[in-house]
Each structure stands twice: as structure tokens, then as C-alpha cells.
Amino acid sequence: MKNICFVLMLFLILSSCTEDNSELGLLDKNYFIFGHTYGECEGEECVETFLISKGKIYEDVLDIYTKTEYDFIALQNGSMEELIQLPSLLPNELINSDQETFGCPDCLDQGAIYIERSINGKKEHWWIDQDKNAIPAYLWPFANKVNQAIASINREEHFSAFCDQSLIIDNERYASQSLDSFTISDVTLTEHCLEITYGASGCDGNFWHIELVDSGGIMESLPVQRDLRLKFTNNESCLAVFSKTTSFDLSPAMLENEEAILFNLEGWDEQIRLDY
């Protein structure tokens, strides 16, 4: 019953929802917000809202059911190229429609999709029922894409929580050479976490900085291949030799239509196979 009342109240409160967004400093005249809500639900993933702005993705940490206020923070791998394309998938039928609500979103605790966009300062929003039988057929593919995007982000955050760092996909950073020398002594893959043991001279290793960078290129083979490189900075001047182990989440490199990837890690002779 509370959700039915909520739907009736949405039209009264949504006009104030986006007026305060400019105060955040993240929402320029062109942005795209997508998310979902489930009223009768427990857990952090019951309310999810994400912002695409200036080529990056941000997550709302307030998780307010009515989408009346946001506090966006940048995701660690906020450029996620496939997700950046989501705004271009909006159906023309939706854009040209006078409707703002399709079906009865979350009235029966079935969930709702929320979409908001601004183009040159002109703001629009839509609520879409998660029940496909309650919405036009032309919305089905787009609703699926939104749900897949949210699941993809949550999956990446889940895996990242078990690893020390996340893989960085950046061709420019990959192309730049590390100035400090190091050696790789061991590599272990546990689920999606790649554990790399490396050594160098130093005092205790506390002032080392390391990143795992993907070139962004994909080599066609079976399975496909990707190139990795460790970027190592040593800010210690002692001559003792230490080793450390750091784990990296490889899920940002996963491809939608592939089931496995072979990684070529510079400085390590064996290929690393990730099955997923």
C-alpha cells in the first residue's frame, strides 16, 4: 500500500528532485542518470543510482528511494566504455512520448527503473515498471540494458572488494615505462583476483607504489588476449631487497561475449587464463 501512495506522490516531488542537483557540482547541462528501486527489500543494492557525466560514471551513496537527493562519488573504473553508451540506447518512442510513468512501478514490490537526463539544461525523467507485461514492448530491450548495466557495476564492485586494487585500462599509462626496476617472482589467479608477488630494493616497501595497467587492446585468438604491465614506483633509497604481494581485480577487462581471456603480463613468461 505504501508503494501505491508513493507512486501517486512522485509527481508532486519530482519537480524539486533535479532542481537541487546543480549544487552538487557534478551535474552540468548534459548528464544521464539511471537506477532502480525496490521498496520491500533489504540490503545496499535495493536502491541504486548512477550518473553518467563528462565521460565518467558516478554512484549515488545516499540511496534515497524517491530520488529526491543525490550524493555522487566517482567509481574507481568510472569510464566503463560500454556503460557510457547507455544514453544513446534510449528508444525514440520513449523520448517522443508524453508519458513519464510506464506501468505501475514498484506498486507490487516488483521494482522500478528510474531514468533522468538533461540535454543543454532541458531535464526529463521516466519511471519504468520492472514487469515487462506492464510496459510497451519497445521498452523491453532498453530495460534489459539498464538492469545489465547495474548488475555489471555491482559485480565489479563485489570483486574489487576482495582484491587490493582494480585493473586500470589506459593505453597512455600502459605505454609509459616504469623508471624503477623490479622483478616478478610469483603470479596466482584466485577467481578474478590476480595476485602478483614482486621484489625490489628498499627500506621496507611501505613507500612503493604499484599499478596493473591493461593496454586496452584486444588480440583476436581463442580465447582473446590482452596485454598487462605493472607500473612500479620506488620511493625508497635503502639497498635491502624486499618482496610484496598485491592482488588486482581483473573484472574490468571481462568482455560481454567472451567466456575466457588470456593475459600476457610483461615480465612473466606464462600466459594467465581467466575463465568466467
Protein Blocks (a to p, Z undefined) as FASTA:
>chain_A
ZZmmmmmmmmmmmmmmmmmmmmnomacfbdcddddddfbagdjklpccdddeehiacddf
klpaklpaccddddfklnommlmmmmmmpcfklmmpmbfbecjehklonopadddddeeh
iacdddddfblklpcfklmmmmmmmmmmmmmmmmmmmmmmmpmbdcdddfklmmpccfbd
cddfbdcdehjaccdddddddfkopmgccddddehiacdddddddddddddddfbfbfbd
cdddddddfklmpcfkbcbdcdddehiabdcdddZZ
